[in-house]
Amino acid sequence: MRTRVIELADGQDRAGAGNLRTMAMVGPRARAERPRPLPLIALRWRDVHATLASAREVGVAVVAIDTQRDRVAGSMWIAAKPGMINVGVVGRHGQCDLFLDGDAGLSLRHLVLIVEPATDWGGPGGADVRYRLIDLRTGSGFVDETGRMLEAATALGPAFVMVGRYLLLCFPTGGEDWPVELDLAMAMLPERIYVDERDAEPDRWQRQRRGFAEGTNVEDTSVKPIGASVITAVRGPARARIAAIDGGEAKVGQFELTSRLGHDVIDVGAEALRRGLLLGRYSRCDTAGARSLALERISRVHVLVIEIGGRVWMIDAASTNGIAVGGKSVRVHAIGDGERVDLGGAGAVCWRVDRAI
């Protein structure tokens, strides 16, 4: 079964990626101009529909629209997997799944989409896929439809966000078939509700569908709108620190980093794991200053570590030289107590558990 499908539009050539550092960044947490996704969806619905129609299995499809050039820049589909998370990375680096060139303000590795393990989510055909969008501590983050700058969000249903000049249209797949006719598709489109974590109602996405999308006028009663989509803003990996423990937070474990340059230890708390940690040699990583990772084969942002479902996941953040377990290259790995993961063939990280998460 396919687990990841990538399509890049003309002009998006990852082979020519320079992988240069970000040349421009959006200012610190300024309120961005509110994106207007619906007109762009209407203009490009045929292209969007083609991606959705080709993704029959349960997962999440992402279509990127270049708002300056008014075209679809590319798409990716990430499958939901039983017992495993699955991921896609968005950015300017040639190793990113959804490679988006042309915006120097976009970070090399900007955003990670995590599709949570496949379970019985209770939607039509089991298609209510829960997924996460996590900014890789870029400083510019991503922007929701209300204009808020976000570090991370969880979603169950469609979500539309801006990353630099690109509008990312995220659609769960494997359930409802989207019609090719624009009016019918807009009638099916659920209301998107953006809330903060402290205001979220855990069962909200399981409630009765709310009716037709605002601004549509469709008389065909055979068209059924799918349910309200709740996108919850949560805290992301927003602060680099060599000791990944907030004040008063109990230690749950530590990462031991080793290479020919030396040995470093990072103490880790439960909240830090829940939000996510970044391992790499860049200043925005939690391992900034770790001598053991100061090697060229280790990428500036190499790994995202995050706790999901009581397991600690190591996610290759589109690193140049990858990660491996037992000599086998992996994209995602649930690391166990005392297990070692190779970083780019130059260093290793070992997870030591102090207490249950």
N, C-alpha and C positions, 0 to 999 in steps of 0.2 A: 504494500500500500504506500502511496505517496505521502510524505509528511511535510514537504516544503516545496512550493512551486513559485518561481520567480519569473516575472516578465518585465523587461526594461524597454522603454520606448526609444525611438530614433534619437541619437545624440547622447544617450546615457550609456557611455562606454566605460565599463569598470577597468578594462585593460589599460586605458589611458589615464587612470586616476593617479594624480601626483602624490596623494596622501600627505599634503603639506599641512602645517598647523593652521588652525582657524585664524583668518586674517582680520575678521571683524566680529564683534559680539554685540548682541542686544544689550542695552543698558541695564543696570541692576534692578530687576523686578519691577520695571515700569509697567503701567497698565497698557497693554497693547491694543491696537485698533481691533475692534470686534470683527471677527471673520463672518462672512455671510455665505455659508456653505450651500444653501438650497438653490440659489441661482446657478452656482457652478455645477451642482449635481444635475440640474435640469439641462444645462448646456452639454454635459458630457455623459448623460445617462446611458446612451448606447454603448459607450466604452466601459462604463462601470458595470452595466448589465452583462456584458460579455465575460468579464472576470467572474461575476457571481454565478453565471450560468455554467461555467466550467468547473466550479468548486462544489461538487455534490456531497462530499464527505463532511463530517462534523469538524469544524475548525473556525478560523477567523481569516477573512480576506481583507487586505488593505490596498486601497487604490490611492496613489499620490497624484494630485493635480498641481501643476506648476501655475500659480496664480498670475505670474508675470507674463508667461508665454501662452497662457490659456490653452493648455494641453495636458493630457495624461502623461506623466513622466515615467510611470512604472507601477507595478503591482506585486504583491506577494500574498501567498496563501499559506497559513500555518495550521497543520492538523492538530486536533485534540487527540491525545494519546492516553490510553488507560494506564493509570499508575505512574505516569510520567508527565512532567511539564514539557512544553515545546516552545521554541523561541524564534524570533526574527529580529534582526538588528537593522536600524535605519541610520544612515549617515553618509558622509562623503568618502569614507575609506573604501578601497577596492574590495575588501573582504566583507563588507556589509551585505546583508541579504537584499534589502531595498536600497540600492545605491542611487543617491540623488546628487548629481553634480550641478554646478553652476551657481550655488549660493555660498559665498565664502563665510557667511555668518553661521552656517550650519557646522556643527562639530564633526570631526572625522567619525566618531562613534557617538551619536546623539541620543538615540532612543531605543529601548528594548521593548518589544511586545512579548509578553509571556502568556501563553494559553495554559490554563490550569489543567490538572489531570482530568481525564474524561471520567465522569461518574453519571449517575441518574439525576440530571439537573431538573427534570420534570417538565421540560418544554415539549412542543410538538416534535415528535420524532427524536427526542433527546437533544434538540438543537440549541437549547439555552446555554451557550458556552460562556463561562466566566473567564475574563482575561484582564491583564494588567498592562498599563503603559507606564514605563519608568524612564525618566530623564536620567542620563548618565552624568549628573552633576555638571551640566554644561554652563550654568549661569544664565542661560536664556530660556531653558525649559521648553514647554509647549503650552499652547493657549487654547482654552475651550471656547464654546460658542458665546459665552457671556463676556469674553475678553479677559478672563482670569489667567494669570500665569501659574502653571502647575508644575510640581515636581514629580508627582505620580498619581495614578488614578486606577480604580478598578471599575469594570463595566460588565453588564449583562444585557446585551443589546447593542444596536448601532451607536457609534460615537464618532464625532467629527472634531478634529483638532488641527491647529496650525503649528507647523514646525518650520521656522524661518519663513520662506515664501511659499512653502508647500502645504496644501490642505490634504490631510490624511483622512480618508473615509474608511472607517473600520466597520465591517459587517460580519456578524456570526453567520456561518453557513451550515448546511446539512438539514435544514428544516423547511421553512417556507420557500416556495419558488417565486422569485421576483418577476413580475410581468415586464415585457419589453416596452409596453406603452407607458409613456411618461406619466400621464394623469393617474393611471391605475397604480403605478409604483409610488407616487407621492401620497396616494390615499393609504397605502399600506405602511408608509413610513411612520414609525412610532414617535411620540413626543419624547424628546431627550430631556431628562431632568438631571441637572448638575447640582450636587450637594457636597457639603463638607463632611468629613468622616464623623464628626461629633453630631451632625444632624441626620445622619443616614438611618433609615429604617430597614433592618435586615431583610424583611419579607416583602419589601415594596415591589420588587420585580416579579413576584409571584401572584400579584393581584390581578384583578380583572383589567382587560385592555381598556384604554381610555377613549377610543373613538378615533375619528379621522384626524390626520395631521392638520395643524392650523394652516389656513390659507388654501385648502383644497376644496373642490366642489365637484364631487363625483357621485352620480346617481346610481351607478351599478352596485346593487346590494350584494352581488356575489363576491365583491372585493372586501376582504376582511383585514382591517388594520391589525398589525401585530403589536404586542404589548409595549407599555411605556418602558423606555430604556433609561436606567438609572446609572449615572456615571458619578462615582464617589471620589472626590479629591482626598488623597491621603498623603502623609509625609513620605518623601522619598529620601534617597541617600544624599542628604543636602549638606553635610558637613564632614570634611576630611579630618581624621584624627588617628594618630598612631595607636592610641589605646581606645578602641571602639566601645567605650562604656560612658554613658551619660552619668551625671552626678547622682549618686545613690542607687544606681542600677546594679543589680546583682550580676556577677560574672557567670556565664554559662559554659564558657570554653575559651580556647585560644587557638590561633593559627601560628604554626611554626614555619618560618620561611627559611630555606637553605639554598645556597649556591656556592660556587667556588670563591665568591667574595665574602661569605660569612653567614651569620645566623641571626635572625630577628624573630621576635615574638609579639603578636598582637592579641591583647586580651579583648574578649568580645562579650557584650551583654545581649540580653534577649531582644530589647528594643532595636538595637543596632542591626541584629540579624533580620528582624521583621522588616525594617526599612530597606536594608541592603547595604553591602559593603563593596567597595571597588578596590581591586588589587592590580597594581601596575607601577610604573616608574614616574607617572605624571604627578604634578602637585595636587591635582584634584582627587587623587586616590587616597584611601586610608593607609596605604603603605608608603606615602610620600616620606622620603628621608630614610627608608629602609635600605641599608647598604646592599643587602643580598639581592635586591631586584634591580640594581643599577647596571643592567646589561642590555645591549642593543636587541638581543633576541626576545626580550620581554617587552611587550608593547606598552605604550604610554598608559592606555587603559586596556588591561588584558582580560580580567575576569570580573563578573558581577557575582557576588555571593549573597543568597537570600534564603530565608526560611519560608517555606510554603507547605502547609499541611503537616507540620511537625518534622519535616525533613530539611536538611541543609543542602541547597543546590548550588553547584558550581556551574556558571554559565560563561561560555567563551564569548566575549564581547567583541567579536569580529577581529580578534588578534591576528597579527601577521603570521605567527608561527604556531598558533593553536595550543590546545591542552590535550593531555593524554593520561590514561589510566592503564597501568600494566602494559605499556607500550602500544596501546591502541588509541588512536585519535578519537575524541568525543566532542560533541557540541555542548552537551548538558550531562551533568553527573550528580547523583545524590551521594555526597561524601559521608562515609561512616567514621566512627571514632577510630583514630589511629591510622586512617587511610591517607595515602599520599597521591597528589595529583601533580603531574609534570607541567611546567609552564614553559612552553616554547623550546624545550630541549635544553634549557639553560638553568632553570631553578625548579624548586618543588615547594608545594605547600602541604602541610599535614594538619589535620583537624583533631584537636584533643578536647573531649567533652568533660566539663566539670560537673554539670547537673543537667537534668532534663529541661528541654525548652518549654 
